[in-house]
Amino acid sequence: MDAPSKEFVLAGSLEELKIKGRLVVHGGHRPILVIYDRGRVFALDNRCPHMGFPLERGSVEDGILTCHWHHARFDLESGCTFDLWADDVPICPVEVRNGDVWVKTTLTHADFAAHWHQRLANGLAHDLGLVIAKAMHGQLAAGVPQAEIVREVALFGAQNRDGWGVGLTILTALANILPVLPEEEAYLALFHGARRVAADCDGEAPRRERAPLGSRPDPAALKRWLRRWTNVRHREAAERTLLTAIAAGLSPAELADALFAAETERAFADTGHSLDFINKAFECLDLVGWQHAAALLPTVVGQMVAARGAEESTAWRQPVDLVALCEESTSELADLFAAGRGSRDWSGHAALAQELLGDDPARIVDALKEAIRAGAAPADLGQSLAYAAALRVARFGNANEHADWETAHHVFTYANAVHQMLTRIGTANIDTHVTAVRGVLHGAMALYLARYLNVPPARIPGDGGEQLDDLPADPETIGAALLDAFDRQRQVDLAASLVARHLTLGHSPQALIATLAHAVLREDAGFHAYQMLEAGVRQFGAWGDTDEGRHILIAVARYLAAHSPTERASLQTADSARRLMRGGELHQEAGSS
Ligand code: FES
């Protein structure tokens, strides 16, 4: 990054410049191009802001400088581009003193943070990956807090699209794992999040403002109304109800309870995406501040009311009516929770997870009921469900269709969302438990329906004291081998073994998570890969460095290995931006004279 400086350097005599038309000065961190055009002198960064081609090789006509690489055009005086994908070229102050041309070799921005804030806004508005990458780098270098950048992007995404989308989910998922990422990876994570939000909003109609009701009904009435409007798919009514709940000052837990109850009016809606988006909107508010609740939270309502429930699909009705099974047990839940209330030291999470992986849906429901009777809170059930769903992924058989990975993934990320929402709702009000547990029941049935994915089950490495001594032992070599495995297709089992090797040797889980994050961030990852990584990190946090934690990270690694490598085009954009921002030469060969 350029630092502000008052230094001017001598470029040459005005006569020499007039004769040659252009000169290049090597000052500061970048070469400066000085151009004489129709009686005036201009100075700008000699590296094209697009891909760094030397602008001295460009042509000037009628005050317009054209780069000869991809033909981006720039206003010579301001450096502003006519081709937004190329970005503006920085200009430098220039003075003619006693027949000599002096150039200040630093940028003209008085406020770097404000400049890059505006550039990010432009990049988002026009979906310009390179501009977004540079702005992200510039803001981080200017010391803008990561949370502030996430807030800017999140609010842009909420306002410029009619509903929460994939981009905001990716942004939130990546922002959640920023604390475990090294600095360089944080830049990549924020870039990916922002570019996906921009892509989501590109060409979309902006969101329309809606207002809360003039009254302030009690929380129970608002919760009932939200369920009612969801059932009849009345989006406007549901949004106004939610806005009223926010305006009435309902706590995040109360809002979560109301939305969770409405969402679970339908079973496993939109294959779990609808609940996942709701959970991510809550997590986004944790990151950017709850003062933005009215701007962000209602964006999930459109999908929630429109979502297709699993009760509409044959698999949930035949040969066993799973929806009826869930509804029957719901009527017993209040009594079961009341019975289990005295024993709050329930710790059968792992054992319950194994029962949830059974092949008899009635026995699965019975296992949940028994856990409640024994004192399990809703969030406990969510944790067991999420672990069981992670095991589905960890044991995903290689003989399955590749597309089936998404079936396993959907259940896992849904279960993680159920767990997070139930944790947020808490245990204070037993009345909330009954509707809350519907999400667990739906997740358990989705897990049951996905049982074929583990027939036969893939072996989980590291179990039973397996040492895996044919693999490297030191953490750096294991990490390199893991990344190497991700460089090649279908290295699912090797990736799982390397994760097991790392953890069974007692190496740092944080280092392993950073490697897995790097493996995602260097790819043109699909939406699900980001979800899988983040949900895995969350669930690992619940279990810690245990056998269960190892199984969860193995699930993440197996899924990522099945979806790597990709073209890595986004990484190239991010690298180009980084090198341009650091004053590097992208076209050294072309630029050498
Ligand atoms: S337009 Fe100049 S490098 Fe692409």
Residues whose N, C-alpha, C, O or C-beta is under 5 A from the ligand:
A	BS01	FES	C48 H50 M51 G52 F53 C67 W69 H70 H71 A72
